[in-house]
Amino acid sequence: MTLNPNSDLPESMAHLTLYMDETGSRHPDKNSGLPKGRDWFALGGILVENEKKQAIQQMRDEMAAKWNITAPFHMTDMINERKKFSWLGRLTQTDRDVFWSQYRAYLASLPVLGVGCVIDRGGYVARGYLQQHPDRWLLCRSAFDILVERSVKYAVSVGRKLEIIFESDPGINGTIEGYYENLRENGLAFDQKNSDKYKPLSAADFKANLTHIENRPKSNRILQVADSYVYCVARSGYDKKYEVFRRLRDAKRIINFTLANEDIPSMGIKYYCFDK
């Protein structure tokens, strides 16, 4: 797979960055702590053009200043009004409504594209994948491979290469970086017969179009945007009326709503092991 020949971007800008975060439990047999009926694990976040990063950082800081927020934005803490966002629980309902209205508008105004791979953990176990593959990290690796492959395809389609930035966790940084190197060296490990319809990339494609991966701390301002997006993408698999996702959908900040219908199965958000 080669770069779109119509690209006239300078080399310094001919990249997309996948800012990647996770939500839910990456182990299929552990309690996720999520409400009943929302038992997901997801890897996802946002695709960002290199030349838009400074504007995104500035927009994040403006939103924080408007509400005097000093902590990193963290969607589940905001929703549950806990930790550094317990102050939300002390607002009047009117002010709380104002906050969420402004936060939805802020997320939808950002020049980013939401992406993800969402796995229903109950469906994963019910299909026998845990028995077939006792490596409890395989669920996480599957989500990573699917997310990165689709992000690479999109990057190539717009004449760019892909780099990855993910939130640092000393316990798993090496594992995630290992997934990345495995894609570049060996390609995908999915069953060839089942995956042919998704037009899978080869190891050579990954090596040519994936440039590097690195981890950054939670304080990274663009990763904080990825946190909100991956939560919305995951929740939408269970809650089609979730208002934050619908706002992003209407603003075409979700990749599925920018692709041609025929490209969604191979480049769009993947909802994996869901009952149809």
N, C-alpha and C positions, 0 to 999 in steps of 0.2 A: 504494500500500500504506500503510495507516494503522495507528497504534498500537492494540494490543489495548485495547478500551474498558474492560476489567475492571481495568486497572491503577489502583491508588490510591497509587502511590509519590509522594513529594514530588519536585518538579522537580530538586532537587540530587542525588537518587539515581536518577533515572529513566534511567540509562545502564548499558550494558555497555561494558567496555573490552576490545578485542582486543589482547592483548600478542602481538606477532608477531615471529617469528624465522625463519631459514632454515637448511637443511642441504643439502649437496651443491652441485654447480656449476650456476649459473644459465645457463651457456652450453652449448647442446646438443652442440657439437663440441669441447669441451675435456675433458681428463682430469679426472675428478672426484676421483681418489685413493681412491675407495671400493673395497671388496673386490669381486671378480667376482660378478655376480649381484645386486648391490645398487647399481645405477647410477641413483640418483634425484636429482631436485631437488625440494625441498618448501618451501613457505611454510606456516606454521601456528603453533600456540602454544596459548593459552588464552583463554577468555572469562571475565571476572571482573566480578562485581557490585561497584559502587563501594563499597558498605558493607562488603565483605569484604576490602578491600585491606590494611587495617592488620593484620588477623589473619594474612593470608598472609605479610606481611613478618615478623611475629613468629615464625611457625612456621619460616620459612627461617632466621632467626637462631638459633633453638633447635637446629636440625639442625646448623648450622655450629659452634655452641659445643660440641655433644656430641662432635664429632670434631676440634675445634680447627682448623677450615678458615678460612683468611683470604682465599683467592682466590675470585673469582666461580665459582659452580657451572657447569661446562661438561661436558656429557655425554660427548662424544667423548674429551676429555682423561681423564675418569674411567675410561671403558672401556679406553682404551689405556694408562692408568697413566703419563701423560707430563706434562711441564711442571709446573704447580703441584700435580698429582696423582700425581707419580711415587712419592710415599710409599706409595700403595696397593700398589705392586709390592713393597714391602719388608715388608708385613704377612704374617703366617702365613696359610695358607689358611682357617683357622678364623676369624681376625679379618676377613679379606676377606669371607667369607660373612656375618658379622655386619653389616659395613658395608652390603653390598648389600641384605640383608634390611631393615635400618632405612631405607635410602634408598627402596626400593620402598614401604614402609609410609608414609613421609613424603609421597611424591608422591601416593599414593592417598588420603591424609587431607585434602588441600588442598581448599577449597571453590571449585573451578575446573572448567571443562569444556574438554577437549582438542578442537581443531579442526585442519583442515589441507587442503591440496591437494597431492597427491604425483604427480609426473610421472616416468614411466620414460623416461629420456633416450634409451635405445636404441630404445624403441617410438616416441618422438617423431620420431626421424630415420627409422626404418623406414617410417613412415606418410607420409613425404615432406613433413612440415611445414617442415623446414629449407629444402628446395628451394622450396617454395611461398612461404615467408616468410623471406627472407634476413636480416631484422633479427634478430640473435642475442639481442636482449633480449626477443623476443616470448614465449619460454618463461616468463620471469620475470613478464612482464605477465599472461600467461594464468593463472598460478598466483595472482597477486595478485587479479585480477578474480573468479575463482571463489571464493577464500577469503573475500574481503570481501563478495561478494554473499550467500553462504550465512550468514555471520555477521550481516549486516543482517537477513536473513529471520528468523533465530532471535531476534535482539533484539526485533524487532517482535512476534513471536509471544508474547513474555513481557512486552510492554508497555513496552519500553525503546527508546532510541536507541543508536547505536554510535559510539564514539570509538576511535581506533587509536593505539597506542604501539609503535614498532618500534626495534630496536637500531641505534644510530647507526653509520654508515660514511660518512665524508665523500665518498667516491667515488661513492656511489649514493643518498645522501639525497634529492637533488633529483629523481632518477629515480623513486623510490618516491612522493614527494609529487606528482610529475606524474601518475603512475597514478591517484592518489586524485582529483586535480582533474579528470582526464579522465572518470572514472566519474560524478562529480557533474554534469559539463557535457554529456557525450555518451552515457553509459550503456555497455552492453556492446557489444563488436564481434564477437561470435560469430555464425556463420551462423544466421539466424532459424529456418530449417526444422529444423536439427539441435538447436537449443536450446529450442524451444517446450515440449518434454516436461518441462523443468526449471523451468517457470514463471518466466522471467527477469524481473528488475526493470527498470523504466524509469529514465531519467536523473532524472526527477522524484522517483521513489522514493528514489534515492540522495541527492538533494539534501535531501529532507525528513528523512531518518533517519540520515545520516552527519554527525556534528557537527564533528569536527576530527581532525587527525593531527599527531603530533609524534614526534621521535626522542629517545631517551635513551641514556646510555652503558651498556656491558656491566655496570657495577657496580649497575645497577638490580636490586633484589632480585626483583621479580616477573618481569622479563624472563629472569632465570636459571631460573625455573620453566618459562617458555615454551620455553627452549632444550631442556630435558629432554623436554618433551612433544612438540615437533615431531620430535625424533629418534625417539622411540618410535612416533609415528604413521607416519613414513616407513618405518622398518624393518619395521613390521608388514605392509606391502605385500609383503614378500619373505620374512618369517620369522614365520609365524603362531604359532609357539611361543615367541616372544620374551617372557621372563618378566616384564619390567617392563611391557610393554604389557598383558599378560594380567592383571596386578595392577590396572592402571588400568581395564581393561574390567570386571573383576569388581566394582570399587568404583563403577562407573557414572560414571567421570570422563572418559569419551570420549563425544562427542555422539551417535554412532550408537546407543549403548546406552541413550539417554534418549528418543529420538524414536519416534513411531509408525512402523511399517514404511512406510506410504505417504509419509512426510515425508523419509525417508533420501535418496532420489534427488535431492531439491532442496535439502536443508539439511545433510545429513551430510557426512562426509569424502569427498573426491573422489580416486579413484585413476585417473589419466588416462594413456592410452596404454599400459596394461598388457594383456598377452595374457590372454584369459579362459580 
